[in-house]
Amino acid sequence: MDKVKLAIIYYSATGINYQLAKMAEEGGIEAGAEVRVLKVPELIPEEVINKNPAMKANADATKDVPIATGDDLVWADAIIFSVPTRFGNLASQMKNFIDMQGGLWAEGKLMNKVVSAMSSAQNPHGGQEATIKALYTSLMHWGAIIVPPGYTDQSIFAAGGNPYGTSVTQGQDGKMVEDVKDAVKHQAKRTVEVARWIKKGRES
């Protein structure tokens, strides 16, 4: 059986969700998957980004990360999304990317994708869970197979106990408050494992 193909698609304004994506990449590789880390297109004007030191630093650090396209969704057996919350919902950059996939959806090319999600906010109750659940709502319309971490590993409790997907708080210093690396890697490995089961079943 071919390797599970895992696309990790993120949006990050200042780098937190990029860091989550890289943790997920590590877990996916350890699980034996072929992994692509991809960012969705930015909608904030470049002149605005250049005036914000944190955003400018993140843009420079991730300038070589490929832009996600519909072709990446078709390629993937499994997809992990990572996105910050905006007023308890998806950041518009990620929502825009999802909204652009209507053609693939109409062709049935998004169904049965194994999916999972992560999120961040600037305080512990800033909408992380709502954001992940809002993303899952869209993916239900795809006919995707949602794989939440639930409470399937002790690392989830240590990371704050979000059963919908790993979530973090961005502190005043711009860094993650919680230590979530083990939880993210577990979530990625679980997503790959379920995708492998499904891939094996479809090929048998």
MDTraj code that builds the backbone (N, CA, C; nanometers):
import mdtraj as md
import numpy as np

residues = "MET ASP LYS VAL LYS LEU ALA ILE ILE TYR TYR SER ALA THR GLY ILE ASN TYR GLN LEU ALA LYS MET ALA GLU GLU GLY GLY ILE GLU ALA GLY ALA GLU VAL ARG VAL LEU LYS VAL PRO GLU LEU ILE PRO GLU GLU VAL ILE ASN LYS ASN PRO ALA MET LYS ALA ASN ALA ASP ALA THR LYS ASP VAL PRO ILE ALA THR GLY ASP ASP LEU VAL TRP ALA ASP ALA ILE ILE PHE SER VAL PRO THR ARG PHE GLY ASN LEU ALA SER GLN MET LYS ASN PHE ILE ASP MET GLN GLY GLY LEU TRP ALA GLU GLY LYS LEU MET ASN LYS VAL VAL SER ALA MET SER SER ALA GLN ASN PRO HIS GLY GLY GLN GLU ALA THR ILE LYS ALA LEU TYR THR SER LEU MET HIS TRP GLY ALA ILE ILE VAL PRO PRO GLY TYR THR ASP GLN SER ILE PHE ALA ALA GLY GLY ASN PRO TYR GLY THR SER VAL THR GLN GLY GLN ASP GLY LYS MET VAL GLU ASP VAL LYS ASP ALA VAL LYS HIS GLN ALA LYS ARG THR VAL GLU VAL ALA ARG TRP ILE LYS LYS GLY ARG GLU SER".split()
xyz = np.array([
    [0.0843, -0.1199, 0.0000],
    [0.0000, 0.0000, 0.0000],
    [0.0876, 0.1246, 0.0000],
    [0.0512, 0.2232, -0.0801],
    [0.1246, 0.3487, -0.0836],
    [0.1140, 0.4214, 0.0501],
    [0.2097, 0.5105, 0.0737],
    [0.2049, 0.5930, 0.1938],
    [0.0777, 0.6777, 0.1980],
    [0.0277, 0.7032, 0.3178],
    [-0.0804, 0.8001, 0.3349],
    [-0.0252, 0.9382, 0.2997],
    [-0.0997, 1.0127, 0.2208],
    [-0.0610, 1.1484, 0.1823],
    [-0.1323, 1.2467, 0.2751],
    [-0.0551, 1.3225, 0.3514],
    [-0.1079, 1.4162, 0.4508],
    [-0.0754, 1.5592, 0.4110],
    [-0.1787, 1.6410, 0.3928],
    [-0.1613, 1.7848, 0.3703],
    [-0.1921, 1.8572, 0.5012],
    [-0.0994, 1.9400, 0.5448],
    [-0.1205, 2.0232, 0.6639],
    [-0.1353, 2.1658, 0.6138],
    [-0.2556, 2.2173, 0.6237],
    [-0.2894, 2.3471, 0.5642],
    [-0.3200, 2.4456, 0.6761],
    [-0.2501, 2.5568, 0.6759],
    [-0.2640, 2.6502, 0.7879],
    [-0.2750, 2.7943, 0.7393],
    [-0.3270, 2.8786, 0.8314],
    [-0.3119, 3.0233, 0.8182],
    [-0.2511, 3.0723, 0.9474],
    [-0.1536, 3.1607, 0.9381],
    [-0.0887, 3.2145, 1.0565],
    [-0.0490, 3.3585, 1.0316],
    [-0.0964, 3.4477, 1.1180],
    [-0.0614, 3.5890, 1.1036],
    [0.0743, 3.6193, 1.1651],
    [0.1023, 3.5577, 1.2820],
    [0.2269, 3.5896, 1.3516],
    [0.3110, 3.4664, 1.3834],
    [0.2686, 3.3477, 1.3366],
    [0.3556, 3.2314, 1.3469],
    [0.3087, 3.1176, 1.4342],
    [0.2074, 3.1376, 1.5171],
    [0.1632, 3.0321, 1.6082],
    [0.1117, 2.9104, 1.5316],
    [0.0240, 2.9311, 1.4358],
    [-0.0321, 2.8169, 1.3627],
    [0.0695, 2.7550, 1.2667],
    [0.1679, 2.8307, 1.2260],
    [0.2784, 2.7720, 1.1504],
    [0.3560, 2.6751, 1.2396],
    [0.3791, 2.7149, 1.3631],
    [0.4476, 2.6261, 1.4570],
    [0.3656, 2.4991, 1.4807],
    [0.2342, 2.5128, 1.4954],
    [0.1486, 2.3953, 1.5117],
    [0.1576, 2.3050, 1.3890],
    [0.1585, 2.3658, 1.2712],
    [0.1681, 2.2883, 1.1476],
    [0.2986, 2.2102, 1.1415],
    [0.4078, 2.2707, 1.1861],
    [0.5369, 2.2020, 1.1835],
    [0.5406, 2.0873, 1.2850],
    [0.4754, 2.1051, 1.3991],
    [0.4646, 1.9942, 1.4952],
    [0.3855, 1.8791, 1.4339],
    [0.2761, 1.9137, 1.3662],
    [0.1950, 1.8107, 1.3012],
    [0.2740, 1.7405, 1.1916],
    [0.3551, 1.8164, 1.1196],
    [0.4407, 1.7560, 1.0168],
    [0.5317, 1.6508, 1.0789],
    [0.5913, 1.6835, 1.1926],
    [0.6802, 1.5891, 1.2608],
    [0.6058, 1.4611, 1.2973],
    [0.4841, 1.4766, 1.3522],
    [0.4045, 1.3605, 1.3873],
    [0.3648, 1.2786, 1.2654],
    [0.3279, 1.3466, 1.1578],
    [0.2886, 1.2775, 1.0357],
    [0.4024, 1.1972, 0.9759],
    [0.5209, 1.2556, 0.9755],
    [0.6376, 1.1850, 0.9225],
    [0.6696, 1.0630, 1.0095],
    [0.6616, 1.0818, 1.1416],
    [0.6869, 0.9691, 1.2318],
    [0.5855, 0.8569, 1.2101],
    [0.4652, 0.8929, 1.1666],
    [0.3615, 0.7930, 1.1404],
    [0.3757, 0.7295, 1.0025],
    [0.4750, 0.7726, 0.9275],
    [0.5016, 0.7117, 0.7979],
    [0.4305, 0.7762, 0.6807],
    [0.3778, 0.8964, 0.6998],
    [0.3039, 0.9638, 0.5928],
    [0.3968, 1.0459, 0.5040],
    [0.3513, 1.0708, 0.3830],
    [0.4134, 1.1690, 0.2944],
    [0.3436, 1.3011, 0.3227],
    [0.4182, 1.4021, 0.3634],
    [0.3583, 1.5238, 0.4197],
    [0.3897, 1.6475, 0.3371],
    [0.2882, 1.7299, 0.3189],
    [0.3051, 1.8638, 0.2619],
    [0.2550, 1.9663, 0.3638],
    [0.3373, 2.0654, 0.3973],
    [0.2943, 2.1784, 0.4801],
    [0.2681, 2.2951, 0.3863],
    [0.1487, 2.3504, 0.3955],
    [0.1025, 2.4511, 0.2995],
    [0.0298, 2.5638, 0.3712],
    [0.0444, 2.6845, 0.3204],
    [-0.0284, 2.7980, 0.3775],
    [-0.1338, 2.8451, 0.2788],
    [-0.2427, 2.9001, 0.3325],
    [-0.3457, 2.9552, 0.2443],
    [-0.3062, 3.0982, 0.2063],
    [-0.3610, 3.1502, 0.0975],
    [-0.3240, 3.2847, 0.0541],
    [-0.3575, 3.3919, 0.1578],
    [-0.2686, 3.4866, 0.1706],
    [-0.2891, 3.5993, 0.2614],
    [-0.3822, 3.7019, 0.1977],
    [-0.4697, 3.7618, 0.2760],
    [-0.5616, 3.8648, 0.2274],
    [-0.5271, 4.0033, 0.2802],
    [-0.4406, 4.0101, 0.3802],
    [-0.4022, 4.1398, 0.4367],
    [-0.3022, 4.2069, 0.3421],
    [-0.3231, 4.3334, 0.3104],
    [-0.2306, 4.4027, 0.2188],
    [-0.0873, 4.4015, 0.2714],
    [0.0067, 4.3902, 0.1790],
    [0.1475, 4.3821, 0.2160],
    [0.1942, 4.5041, 0.2951],
    [0.1402, 4.6211, 0.2602],
    [0.1836, 4.7415, 0.3320],
    [0.1404, 4.7384, 0.4785],
    [0.0282, 4.6721, 0.5077],
    [-0.0169, 4.6579, 0.6460],
    [0.0730, 4.5598, 0.7205],
    [0.1055, 4.4493, 0.6562],
    [0.1950, 4.3496, 0.7172],
    [0.3307, 4.4115, 0.7478],
    [0.3815, 4.4908, 0.6570],
    [0.5148, 4.5494, 0.6746],
    [0.5211, 4.6471, 0.7917],
    [0.4069, 4.6986, 0.8346],
    [0.4034, 4.7919, 0.9479],
    [0.3899, 4.7207, 1.0821],
    [0.3670, 4.5894, 1.0785],
    [0.3501, 4.5118, 1.2010],
    [0.4709, 4.4197, 1.2162],
    [0.5582, 4.4445, 1.3135],
    [0.6823, 4.3664, 1.3236],
    [0.6606, 4.2152, 1.3342],
    [0.5614, 4.1726, 1.4122],
    [0.5372, 4.0288, 1.4297],
    [0.4877, 3.9656, 1.2998],
    [0.3992, 4.0345, 1.2313],
    [0.3473, 3.9823, 1.1048],
    [0.4561, 3.9830, 0.9978],
    [0.5357, 4.0859, 0.9956],
    [0.6442, 4.0956, 0.8968],
    [0.7463, 3.9839, 0.9204],
    [0.7793, 3.9591, 1.0473],
    [0.8756, 3.8535, 1.0790],
    [0.8221, 3.7168, 1.0366],
    [0.6933, 3.6929, 1.0593],
    [0.6329, 3.5656, 1.0198],
    [0.6290, 3.5524, 0.8681],
    [0.5930, 3.6596, 0.7995],
    [0.5878, 3.6560, 0.6532],
    [0.7251, 3.6242, 0.5949],
    [0.8288, 3.6842, 0.6520],
    [0.9647, 3.6591, 0.6041],
    [1.0074, 3.5148, 0.6331],
    [0.9729, 3.4652, 0.7523],
    [1.0151, 3.3309, 0.7932],
    [0.9470, 3.2214, 0.7128],
    [0.8284, 3.2509, 0.6606],
    [0.7503, 3.1474, 0.5900],
    [0.7356, 3.1768, 0.4409],
    [0.8198, 3.2625, 0.3896],
    [0.8048, 3.3040, 0.2495],
    [0.8216, 3.1884, 0.1508],
    [0.8925, 3.0842, 0.1937],
    [0.9157, 2.9705, 0.1039],
    [0.8149, 2.8578, 0.1222],
    [0.7193, 2.8730, 0.2142],
    [0.6158, 2.7709, 0.2323],
    [0.5205, 2.7783, 0.1130],
    [0.4941, 2.6674, 0.0459],
    [0.4052, 2.6709, -0.0717],
    [0.2630, 2.7137, -0.0366],
    [0.1971, 2.7758, -0.1324],
    [0.0574, 2.8156, -0.1179],
    [-0.0315, 2.6952, -0.1485],
    [-0.1267, 2.6686, -0.0615],
    [-0.2196, 2.5571, -0.0808],
    [-0.3103, 2.5826, -0.2005],
    [-0.3390, 2.4766, -0.2745],
    [-0.4310, 2.4843, -0.3879],
    [-0.5289, 2.3676, -0.3814],
    [-0.6273, 2.3713, -0.4668],
    [-0.7200, 2.2596, -0.4761],
    [-0.6514, 2.1301, -0.5147],
    [-0.5448, 2.1393, -0.5926],
    [-0.4700, 2.0195, -0.6312],
    [-0.4143, 1.9471, -0.5083],
    [-0.3761, 2.0225, -0.4072],
    [-0.3251, 1.9616, -0.2842],
    [-0.4352, 1.8850, -0.2115],
    [-0.5564, 1.9369, -0.2160],
    [-0.6693, 1.8682, -0.1529],
    [-0.6992, 1.7369, -0.2255],
    [-0.6942, 1.7403, -0.3572],
    [-0.7188, 1.6189, -0.4362],
    [-0.6096, 1.5164, -0.4074],
    [-0.4855, 1.5620, -0.3975],
    [-0.3709, 1.4745, -0.3717],
    [-0.3814, 1.4041, -0.2371],
    [-0.4310, 1.4739, -0.1360],
    [-0.4246, 1.4261, 0.0016],
    [-0.5259, 1.3159, 0.0316],
    [-0.4810, 1.2197, 0.1125],
    [-0.5724, 1.1248, 0.1746],
    [-0.6264, 1.1843, 0.3044],
    [-0.5427, 1.2614, 0.3720],
    [-0.5773, 1.3217, 0.5008],
    [-0.5334, 1.4676, 0.5009],
    [-0.6084, 1.5499, 0.5741],
    [-0.5799, 1.6933, 0.5813],
    [-0.5932, 1.7388, 0.7256],
    [-0.4932, 1.8084, 0.7754],
    [-0.5015, 1.8738, 0.9052],
    [-0.4994, 2.0244, 0.8807],
    [-0.6005, 2.0926, 0.9320],
    [-0.6090, 2.2380, 0.9201],
    [-0.5661, 2.3010, 1.0526],
    [-0.4983, 2.4146, 1.0451],
    [-0.4629, 2.4905, 1.1646],
    [-0.4914, 2.6374, 1.1377],
    [-0.5740, 2.6973, 1.2226],
    [-0.6222, 2.8329, 1.1931],
    [-0.6538, 2.9082, 1.3223],
    [-0.6185, 3.0363, 1.3303],
    [-0.6566, 3.1148, 1.4470],
    [-0.8038, 3.1536, 1.4418],
    [-0.8582, 3.1808, 1.5597],
    [-0.9968, 3.2251, 1.5655],
    [-1.0070, 3.3753, 1.5381],
    [-1.1154, 3.4127, 1.4759],
    [-1.1505, 3.5533, 1.4585],
    [-1.2956, 3.5693, 1.5031],
    [-1.3149, 3.6305, 1.6182],
    [-1.4497, 3.6467, 1.6753],
    [-1.5229, 3.5124, 1.6831],
    [-1.4501, 3.4083, 1.7253],
    [-1.5103, 3.2772, 1.7437],
    [-1.5358, 3.2005, 1.6162],
    [-1.4734, 3.2426, 1.5079],
    [-1.4931, 3.1748, 1.3801],
    [-1.3594, 3.1668, 1.3072],
    [-1.3627, 3.1098, 1.1872],
    [-1.2398, 3.0952, 1.1105],
    [-1.1832, 3.2301, 1.0676],
    [-1.0524, 3.2424, 1.0709],
    [-0.9893, 3.3575, 1.0070],
    [-1.0315, 3.3601, 0.8602],
    [-1.0548, 3.4788, 0.8077],
    [-1.1117, 3.4916, 0.6730],
    [-1.0239, 3.4282, 0.5657],
    [-0.8944, 3.4245, 0.5898],
    [-0.8034, 3.3653, 0.4906],
    [-0.8349, 3.2163, 0.4708],
    [-0.8580, 3.1448, 0.5814],
    [-0.8919, 3.0033, 0.5718],
    [-1.0326, 2.9843, 0.5164],
    [-1.1243, 3.0677, 0.5596],
    [-1.2617, 3.0574, 0.5089],
    [-1.2644, 3.0827, 0.3587],
    [-1.1876, 3.1792, 0.3128],
    [-1.1792, 3.2087, 0.1700],
    [-1.1263, 3.0883, 0.0933],
    [-1.0227, 3.0232, 0.1464],
    [-0.9662, 2.9058, 0.0798],
    [-1.0709, 2.7952, 0.0689],
    [-1.1429, 2.7714, 0.1745],
    [-1.2461, 2.6668, 0.1721],
    [-1.3579, 2.7037, 0.0754],
    [-1.3976, 2.8294, 0.0771],
    [-1.5062, 2.8733, -0.0114],
    [-1.4688, 2.8603, -0.1591],
    [-1.3406, 2.8609, -0.1878],
    [-1.2953, 2.8515, -0.3270],
    [-1.2990, 2.7089, -0.3821],
    [-1.3337, 2.6126, -0.2972],
    [-1.3265, 2.4726, -0.3411],
    [-1.4605, 2.4178, -0.3904],
    [-1.5518, 2.5061, -0.4247],
    [-1.6835, 2.4621, -0.4704],
    [-1.6790, 2.3716, -0.5925],
    [-1.5867, 2.3978, -0.6832],
    [-1.5766, 2.3150, -0.8030],
    [-1.5365, 2.1724, -0.7699],
    [-1.4382, 2.1571, -0.6823],
    [-1.3961, 2.0227, -0.6421],
    [-1.5072, 1.9512, -0.5664],
    [-1.5755, 2.0267, -0.4817],
    [-1.6884, 1.9697, -0.4067],
    [-1.7945, 1.9181, -0.5042],
    [-1.8273, 1.9989, -0.6052],
    [-1.9301, 1.9594, -0.7017],
    [-1.8906, 1.8355, -0.7803],
    [-1.7613, 1.8167, -0.7997],
    [-1.7113, 1.6995, -0.8719],
    [-1.6950, 1.5772, -0.7809],
    [-1.7230, 1.5931, -0.6523],
    [-1.7103, 1.4826, -0.5584],
    [-1.5679, 1.4490, -0.5204],
    [-1.4764, 1.5431, -0.5415],
    [-1.3354, 1.5135, -0.5168],
    [-1.2894, 1.5408, -0.3740],
    [-1.3805, 1.5904, -0.2899],
    [-1.3448, 1.6185, -0.1509],
    [-1.4058, 1.5194, -0.0534],
    [-1.4934, 1.4342, -0.1020],
    [-1.5571, 1.3390, -0.0116],
    [-1.4576, 1.2331, 0.0352],
    [-1.4805, 1.1862, 0.1565],
    [-1.4016, 1.0793, 0.2187],
    [-1.2581, 1.1184, 0.2515],
    [-1.2283, 1.2469, 0.2468],
    [-1.0992, 1.2916, 0.2976],
    [-1.1022, 1.2804, 0.4503],
    [-0.9948, 1.2321, 0.5079],
    [-0.9851, 1.2236, 0.6538],
    [-0.9300, 1.3572, 0.7034],
    [-1.0029, 1.4231, 0.7938],
    [-0.9667, 1.5593, 0.8321],
    [-0.9622, 1.5758, 0.9834],
    [-0.8805, 1.6707, 1.0269],
    [-0.8729, 1.7089, 1.1668],
    [-0.8302, 1.8551, 1.1715],
    [-0.8440, 1.9205, 1.2878],
    [-0.8172, 2.0642, 1.2920],
    [-0.7589, 2.1084, 1.4261],
    [-0.6879, 2.2217, 1.4206],
    [-0.6277, 2.2845, 1.5381],
    [-0.6564, 2.4344, 1.5324],
    [-0.6427, 2.5012, 1.6470],
    [-0.6722, 2.6448, 1.6477],
    [-0.5953, 2.7165, 1.7581],
    [-0.6040, 2.8503, 1.7539],
    [-0.5375, 2.9341, 1.8543],
    [-0.6198, 3.0604, 1.8777],
    [-0.5954, 3.1212, 1.9934],
    [-0.6560, 3.2511, 2.0256],
    [-0.5669, 3.3199, 2.1277],
    [-0.5980, 3.4440, 2.1599],
    [-0.5116, 3.5202, 2.2504],
    [-0.5493, 3.5040, 2.3971],
    [-0.6536, 3.4282, 2.4272],
    [-0.6864, 3.3972, 2.5659],
    [-0.7484, 3.2586, 2.5724],
    [-0.7529, 3.1976, 2.6902],
    [-0.7933, 3.0563, 2.7005],
    [-0.9353, 3.0263, 2.6536],
    [-1.0225, 3.1245, 2.6554],
    [-1.1610, 3.1033, 2.6130],
    [-1.1976, 3.1975, 2.4977],
    [-1.1038, 3.2099, 2.4044],
    [-1.1196, 3.3058, 2.2967],
    [-1.1851, 3.2525, 2.1705],
    [-1.2426, 3.1328, 2.1776],
    [-1.3144, 3.0804, 2.0625],
    [-1.2469, 2.9658, 1.9916],
    [-1.1455, 2.9061, 2.0539],
    [-1.0734, 2.7970, 1.9873],
    [-1.1661, 2.6812, 1.9511],
    [-1.2474, 2.6377, 2.0474],
    [-1.3369, 2.5248, 2.0215],
    [-1.4401, 2.5604, 1.9151],
    [-1.4966, 2.6798, 1.9244],
    [-1.5981, 2.7232, 1.8273],
    [-1.5396, 2.7288, 1.6867],
    [-1.4150, 2.7725, 1.6771],
    [-1.3493, 2.7815, 1.5466],
    [-1.3311, 2.6439, 1.4840],
    [-1.2843, 2.5488, 1.5636],
    [-1.2659, 2.4129, 1.5123],
    [-1.3997, 2.3526, 1.4710],
    [-1.5025, 2.3724, 1.5522],
    [-1.6334, 2.3159, 1.5203],
    [-1.6933, 2.3827, 1.3966],
    [-1.6679, 2.5125, 1.3783],
    [-1.7154, 2.5810, 1.2578],
    [-1.6464, 2.5239, 1.1340],
    [-1.5176, 2.4968, 1.1450],
    [-1.4449, 2.4363, 1.0337],
    [-1.5008, 2.2976, 1.0036],
    [-1.5272, 2.2194, 1.1072],
    [-1.5824, 2.0851, 1.0877],
    [-1.7190, 2.0899, 1.0188],
    [-1.7966, 2.1937, 1.0469],
    [-1.9264, 2.2083, 0.9796],
    [-1.9088, 2.2150, 0.8287],
    [-1.8121, 2.2954, 0.7829],
    [-1.7859, 2.3045, 0.6392],
    [-1.7394, 2.1710, 0.5842],
    [-1.6561, 2.1008, 0.6601],
    [-1.6011, 1.9748, 0.6119],
    [-1.7064, 1.8645, 0.6088],
    [-1.8092, 1.8765, 0.6897],
    [-1.9223, 1.7839, 0.6800],
    [-1.9903, 1.7970, 0.5446],
    [-1.9953, 1.9188, 0.4926],
    [-2.0545, 1.9397, 0.3606],
    [-1.9704, 1.8744, 0.2514],
    [-1.8418, 1.8598, 0.2765],
    [-1.7563, 1.7886, 0.1819],
    [-1.7858, 1.6388, 0.1809],
    [-1.8422, 1.5886, 0.2918],
    [-1.8515, 1.4442, 0.3090],
    [-1.7208, 1.3885, 0.3615],
    [-1.6450, 1.4747, 0.4311],
    [-1.5172, 1.4334, 0.4882],
    [-1.5396, 1.3471, 0.6115],
    [-1.4358, 1.2771, 0.6511],
    [-1.4389, 1.1918, 0.7704],
    [-1.3585, 1.2627, 0.8783],
    [-1.4274, 1.3152, 0.9792],
    [-1.3643, 1.3964, 1.0822],
    [-1.3021, 1.3077, 1.1888],
    [-1.1773, 1.3346, 1.2209],
    [-1.1051, 1.2581, 1.3227],
    [-1.0589, 1.3544, 1.4332],
    [-1.1409, 1.3740, 1.5354],
    [-1.0986, 1.4568, 1.6481],
    [-1.0070, 1.3770, 1.7395],
    [-0.9216, 1.4434, 1.8170],
    [-0.8374, 1.3681, 1.9101],
    [-0.9152, 1.3070, 2.0245],
    [-1.0295, 1.3686, 2.0600],
    [-1.1030, 1.3177, 2.1749],
    [-1.0119, 1.3144, 2.2962],
    [-1.0249, 1.2089, 2.3750],
    [-0.9341, 1.1886, 2.4883],
    [-0.8650, 1.0545, 2.4703],
    [-0.7968, 1.0408, 2.3570],
    [-0.7354, 0.9144, 2.3184],
    [-0.5904, 0.9022, 2.3626],
    [-0.5379, 1.0057, 2.4306],
    [-0.3998, 1.0013, 2.4751],
    [-0.3827, 1.0990, 2.5907],
    [-0.2953, 1.0664, 2.6836],
    [-0.2736, 1.1509, 2.8005],
    [-0.2229, 1.2896, 2.7626],
    [-0.1539, 1.2992, 2.6497],
    [-0.0996, 1.4287, 2.6083],
    [-0.2078, 1.5330, 2.5871],
    [-0.3275, 1.4895, 2.5561],
    [-0.4379, 1.5834, 2.5315],
    [-0.4753, 1.6561, 2.6598],
    [-0.4763, 1.5841, 2.7712],
    [-0.5048, 1.6477, 2.8995],
    [-0.3957, 1.7479, 2.9349],
    [-0.2716, 1.7100, 2.9120],
    [-0.1590, 1.7977, 2.9438],
    [-0.1606, 1.9252, 2.8605],
    [-0.2210, 1.9176, 2.7408],
    [-0.2245, 2.0334, 2.6496],
    [-0.3472, 2.1218, 2.6711],
    [-0.4305, 2.0889, 2.7682],
    [-0.5481, 2.1714, 2.7944],
    [-0.6787, 2.0988, 2.7771],
    [-0.6756, 1.9792, 2.7191],
    [-0.7939, 1.8940, 2.7169],
    [-0.8994, 1.9277, 2.6142],
    [-0.8632, 1.9837, 2.5002],
    [-0.9622, 2.0133, 2.3965],
    [-0.9860, 1.8872, 2.3125],
    [-1.1055, 1.8262, 2.3206],
    [-1.1299, 1.7023, 2.2476],
    [-1.1563, 1.7215, 2.0992],
    [-1.1812, 1.8457, 2.0562],
    [-1.2142, 1.8728, 1.9163],
    [-1.0893, 1.8820, 1.8298],
    [-0.9810, 1.9301, 1.8905],
    [-0.8544, 1.9475, 1.8210],
    [-0.7612, 2.0261, 1.9107],
    [-0.6334, 2.0090, 1.8938],
    [-0.5386, 2.0804, 1.9784],
    [-0.5568, 2.2306, 1.9620],
    [-0.5581, 2.3016, 2.0745],
    [-0.5710, 2.4476, 2.0683],
    [-0.4745, 2.5112, 2.1669],
    [-0.4347, 2.6327, 2.1352],
    [-0.3362, 2.7016, 2.2182],
    [-0.3789, 2.8449, 2.2453],
    [-0.3176, 2.9008, 2.3489],
    [-0.3330, 3.0410, 2.3832],
    [-0.2027, 3.1123, 2.3481],
    [-0.2141, 3.2226, 2.2779],
    [-0.0962, 3.3032, 2.2459],
    [-0.0770, 3.4060, 2.3559],
    [0.0341, 3.3973, 2.4289],
    [0.0601, 3.4893, 2.5380],
    [0.0997, 3.6282, 2.4916],
    [0.1160, 3.7174, 2.5882],
    [0.1519, 3.8555, 2.5571],
    [0.2880, 3.8649, 2.4886],
    [0.3715, 3.7633, 2.5113],
    [0.5036, 3.7633, 2.4490],
    [0.5017, 3.7041, 2.3082],
    [0.3805, 3.6674, 2.2611],
    [0.3663, 3.6125, 2.1275],
    [0.3938, 3.4643, 2.1176],
    [0.4221, 3.4006, 2.2311],
    [0.4518, 3.2574, 2.2323],
    [0.3327, 3.1787, 2.2864],
    [0.3332, 3.0484, 2.2602],
    [0.2276, 2.9614, 2.3116],
    [0.2384, 2.9503, 2.4631],
    [0.1241, 2.9590, 2.5295],
    [0.1211, 2.9418, 2.6743],
    [0.1349, 2.7938, 2.7099],
    [0.0633, 2.7078, 2.6351],
    [0.0608, 2.5652, 2.6650],
    [0.1714, 2.4902, 2.5913],
    [0.2128, 2.3783, 2.6500],
    [0.3072, 2.2875, 2.5847],
    [0.2243, 2.1815, 2.5136],
    [0.2089, 2.1946, 2.3832],
    [0.1149, 2.1098, 2.3093],
    [0.1823, 2.0176, 2.2080],
    [0.3136, 2.0154, 2.2039],
    [0.3799, 1.9397, 2.0975],
    [0.3386, 1.7928, 2.0968],
    [0.3364, 1.7300, 2.2124],
    [0.2993, 1.5883, 2.2176],
    [0.1556, 1.5670, 2.1715],
    [0.0667, 1.6590, 2.2096],
    [-0.0738, 1.6477, 2.1699],
    [-0.0899, 1.6655, 2.0194],
    [-0.0184, 1.7608, 1.9627],
    [-0.0255, 1.7828, 1.8180],
    [0.0274, 1.6614, 1.7435],
    [0.1387, 1.6082, 1.7877],
    [0.1962, 1.4911, 1.7212],
    [0.1026, 1.3712, 1.7321],
    [0.0389, 1.3544, 1.8489],
    [-0.0584, 1.2460, 1.8637],
    [-0.1757, 1.2658, 1.7687],
    [-0.2262, 1.3894, 1.7590],
    [-0.3386, 1.4173, 1.6695],
    [-0.3014, 1.3860, 1.5249],
    [-0.1813, 1.4236, 1.4847],
    [-0.1363, 1.3956, 1.3478],
    [-0.1245, 1.2452, 1.3240],
    [-0.0661, 1.1748, 1.4190],
    [-0.0492, 1.0306, 1.4045],
    [-0.1844, 0.9603, 1.3996],
    [-0.2773, 1.0054, 1.4821],
    [-0.4122, 0.9470, 1.4826],
    [-0.4816, 0.9706, 1.3484],
    [-0.4664, 1.0909, 1.2946],
    [-0.5273, 1.1239, 1.1654],
    [-0.4696, 1.0349, 1.0549],
    [-0.3386, 1.0180, 1.0556],
    [-0.2738, 0.9325, 0.9561],
    [-0.3181, 0.7873, 0.9735],
    [-0.3277, 0.7428, 1.0979],
    [-0.3673, 0.6038, 1.1237],
    [-0.5065, 0.5747, 1.0690],
    [-0.6015, 0.6641, 1.0956],
    [-0.7378, 0.6442, 1.0454],
    [-0.7395, 0.6488, 0.8924],
    [-0.6635, 0.7410, 0.8346],
    [-0.6552, 0.7484, 0.6888],
    [-0.5973, 0.6193, 0.6311],
    [-0.5019, 0.5620, 0.7014],
    [-0.4416, 0.4366, 0.6553],
    [-0.5447, 0.3228, 0.6578],
    [-0.6243, 0.3184, 0.7652],
    [-0.7308, 0.2158, 0.7715],
    [-0.8248, 0.2278, 0.6530],
    [-0.8654, 0.3517, 0.6254],
    [-0.9627, 0.3749, 0.5169],
    [-0.9008, 0.3450, 0.3812],
    [-0.7768, 0.3886, 0.3647],
    [-0.7062, 0.3634, 0.2390],
    [-0.6909, 0.2142, 0.2154],
    [-0.6565, 0.1395, 0.3186],
    [-0.6406, -0.0060, 0.3086],
    [-0.7744, -0.0721, 0.2746],
    [-0.8810, -0.0236, 0.3389],
    [-1.0116, -0.0803, 0.3140],
    [-1.0607, -0.0553, 0.1726],
    [-1.0314, 0.0624, 0.1194],
    [-1.0760, 0.0944, -0.0175],
    [-0.9967, 0.0174, -0.1213],
    [-0.8739, -0.0205, -0.0875],
    [-0.7896, -0.0919, -0.1829],
    [-0.8085, -0.2427, -0.1772],
    [-0.8780, -0.2902, -0.0726],
    [-0.8940, -0.4352, -0.0569],
    [-1.0125, -0.4877, -0.1372],
])
top = md.Topology()
chain = top.add_chain()
for i, resn in enumerate(residues, 1):
    res = top.add_residue(resn, chain, resSeq=i)
    for name in ("N", "CA", "C"):
        top.add_atom(name, md.element.get_by_symbol(name[0]), res)
traj = md.Trajectory(xyz[None], top)
